Amino acid sequence: MKRTITHLADGRELFYFDRQDDADRSAVDKRDLPPRPPASELRYDPLTEEWIAVAGHRQGRTFLPPTSECPLCPSTPGHLTEIPSSSYDVAVFENRFPSFSAQPVEYEQVGGLSEVRPGTGRCEVVCFTSDHDSSFSALSPEQVELVMEAWIDRTAELSALPGVEQVFCFENRGPEIGITLAHPHGQIYAYPYVTPRTKLTLGAAERHRERTGGNLFADVLAAEREAGTRVVASNEHWTAFVPAAARWPVEVHLYPHRQVPDLLALESSERAAFGPLYTEVLRRLDGLFGVPMPYIAAWHQAPVNVGRDLSYAHLELFSIRRAPDKLKYLAGSESAMGAFVNDVLPENTARLLRSVITD
């Protein structure tokens, strides 16, 4: 793999990840771009003890442009994009409209019981392929490995930035999810705090260890593999299963068989085995209702400074589609109370996914 770093016209970093060592990445961004926006604010919610990012500049971000104006496609003489090269394998760049950044920001305390501080951190965009009309499910195993190498590279560098507490790699797919760009891509957030979901699961893992001496995530995986009823697919190094208490109508978790805190700790054989299984699961999702499945794919990795011995890196994949013509909306119970009600039995979801023909 060849890694090349360059800069866009406004100073943002751009990384190319190529399979060939002779890839030419000398193209220069010739656009006239405005200055980079200031960092967001973080405001503390004393009722939930959570930090909320306020990033007003994101209101102006690009929203569902036509294919001819896609900012993630390679540049052409008549259309200059975020990627100056005329082609690429995998490209990663700093988000032009970030939720977190290292840019300076002026802010004032808002009074009351809410504290305000800068939204220090970083947000990056990961372009999985230069093919606008492709999808992650269509990537070759070699291309998935390259994407994973990009995730690993960026996780390592972002984890080392001052103030970063957690690195989150994810993909939003489908207009139903609320994507703003249709090109196959994901994002990476480097948070200046440990996220609420991670705090919750690590707290549960710590209590589980105190009770049993075991690792909660490893024990969940072992129990699902033994039960078998919710396992969707597996290979030598990974298992994909529908969790017994799935919140979403379609939800699949992918675990490596060995406990590792983050993607960096995966061995080469584990990295190579991930792609074939994951793309199989994605094709099963697309085949479930005969329409492209909208989904969120979320990598759970250990925080930078806490809970690393408790953590177990895994991928959470879920969709709001509950039938060919029906979506699950977060109504009163879910949105106001955080109390989920799933309309679909997890065992049925697993059975239906296993029955999808992917060849």
Secondary structure, 3 states (H helix, E strand, C coil): CEEEEEECCCCCEEEEEECCCCCCCCCCCCCCCCCCCCCEEEEEECCCCEEEEECHHHHHCCCCCCHHHCCCCECECCECCCECCCCCCEEEEECCCCCCCCCCCCCCCCCCCCCEEEECCEEEEEECCCCCCCCHHHCCHHHHHHHHHHHHHHHHHHHCCCCCCEEEEEEEECCCCCCCCCCCEEEEEEECCCCHHHHHHHHHHHHHHHHHCCCHHHHHHHHHHHHCCCEEEECCCEEEECCCCCCCCEEEEEEECCCCCCHHHCCHHHHHHHHHHHHHHHHHHHHHCCCCCCEEEEEECCCCCCCCCCCCCEEEEEECEEECCEECCCCHHHHHHCCCCCCCCHHHHHHHHHHCCCC
